[in-house]
Amino acid sequence: MVTEDLGAMNKEDNKKWQNILEKYPEANFLQSPEYGRMNEILGCKVVIDDFEGLGWALMIVRNAKRGRYLEIPCGPLIDWNDKVARKNVLAQIAKIGKAEKCVFVRMRPQLTTTDENLKILENLGMKKSPMHLAAEHTVMLDLTKSLDAILADMRRQTRYEVRQSEKIGIEVTSSDSVEIFKNFHTCQVETAKRQGFVPPSLDVLMAEREAFAGNIRIYTASAPKNNNATFVAKYPDIENGALIAYGMIIGGGKEADYYEAASTLLNRRVPGAYALLWQAIKDLKEAGYERFNLWGIAPPGQTQHRYAGVTTFKTGFGGEVVEFVPAHDLILSRIGYLKDYVVETARKKKRHL
């Protein structure tokens, strides 16, 4: 089955998606029909294929200036140990890419980095991409553990900050209102200026809000709105209700993802982000999610990486550091791909990725 109209096929795709989640529990929201809908809202063409029961791939046609390509984030979802399945699925994906006049197909499967998995991709004719696609290095928290066990797994300093945030009364709330998305965007633009990254546009955030309705929340951490004596004693110069940090969380299947974040300058002084994540952990566990993906840390030893600044913070919550295979490209036009490769290699170096 192939569809380009997710609006018309929404019920059918969602039913198949639920079956896929049972078969491939490693799946996350980036392969969901909701993510396809988000991209459609933004004007991208989306193709879903279940390869006659062999797997699943949500594919987005990207119209970049350097060349048109087909993107498969955190997919395709197939049995990578099945030689016949992976060969057939890749052949069909290549066929779709050519039909869409794409220069290449870029995918980042849900495979951990091992010599065996890298060899599988190489034998399928794929080349390591010059750019990343979705978080390749991340921290995964096991939400099936008790809250006491999760606390015990934290780094000592992180556990201290979590308890301090409770002691001083930092308030954490969550919402999916238009207003909170606009406020989050404003704060993230300021955060991006300080930290040197490119934030998503307000249009992207609003498309996410519309497509993931019911499975997306923005958490906020703020100073107590009342005259909390402990907080006032420690931070007498901070106004009641002053915002400290934001975090966007999207759920899909068994996994919830800490997908975007932003903070004010107060976050350097007050443990707002710690309070925010701890509340999110409690909420997600109660909602039945089995794992919490903190979404993006720096590779080992890369102190200049874009995520270097948040790596200590995220790894402090314990959990398992997971390294997925890097994005790989299936080249459909060698001449067109060479141009893209040169441009993206330079961009990667410039952005410290």
HELIX and SHEET records of a PDB file:
HELIX    1   1 ASN A   10  LYS A   23  1                                  14    
HELIX    2   2 PHE A   29  GLN A   31  5                                   3    
HELIX    3   3 PRO A   33  ILE A   41  1                                   9    
HELIX    4   4 PHE A   51  GLY A   53  5                                   3    
HELIX    5   5 LYS A   83  ALA A   99  1                                  17    
HELIX    6   6 ASP A  115  ASN A  123  1                                   9    
HELIX    7   7 LEU A  147  ASP A  153  1                                   7    
HELIX    8   8 ARG A  156  LYS A  167  1                                  12    
HELIX    9   9 VAL A  178  GLN A  195  1                                  18    
HELIX   10  10 LEU A  202  ALA A  211  1                                  10    
HELIX   11  11 ALA A  229  LYS A  234  1                                   6    
HELIX   12  12 LEU A  265  ARG A  268  5                                   4    
HELIX   13  13 GLY A  272  ALA A  287  1                                  16    
HELIX   14  14 ALA A  308  THR A  315  1                                   8    
HELIX   15  15 ARG A  334  ARG A  351  1                                  18    
SHEET    1   A 7 VAL A   2  THR A   3  0                                        
SHEET    2   A 7 LYS A  45  ASP A  49 -1                                        
SHEET    3   A 7 GLY A  55  ALA A  64 -1                                        
SHEET    4   A 7 GLY A  67  PRO A  73 -1                                        
SHEET    5   A 7 PHE A 104  ARG A 108  1                                        
SHEET    6   A 7 HIS A 328  ILE A 331 -1                                        
SHEET    7   A 7 LYS A 127  LYS A 128 -1                                        
SHEET    1   B 4 VAL A   2  THR A   3  0                                        
SHEET    2   B 4 LYS A  45  ASP A  49 -1                                        
SHEET    3   B 4 GLY A  55  ALA A  64 -1                                        
SHEET    4   B 4 LEU A  77  ILE A  78 -1                                        
SHEET    1   C 7 GLU A 171  SER A 175  0                                        
SHEET    2   C 7 ILE A 216  SER A 222 -1                                        
SHEET    3   C 7 LEU A 243  GLY A 252 -1                                        
SHEET    4   C 7 GLU A 255  SER A 263 -1                                        
SHEET    5   C 7 ARG A 291  ASN A 293  1                                        
SHEET    6   C 7 HIS A 137  ASP A 142 -1                                        
SHEET    7   C 7 GLU A 320  GLU A 323 -1                                        
END                                                                             
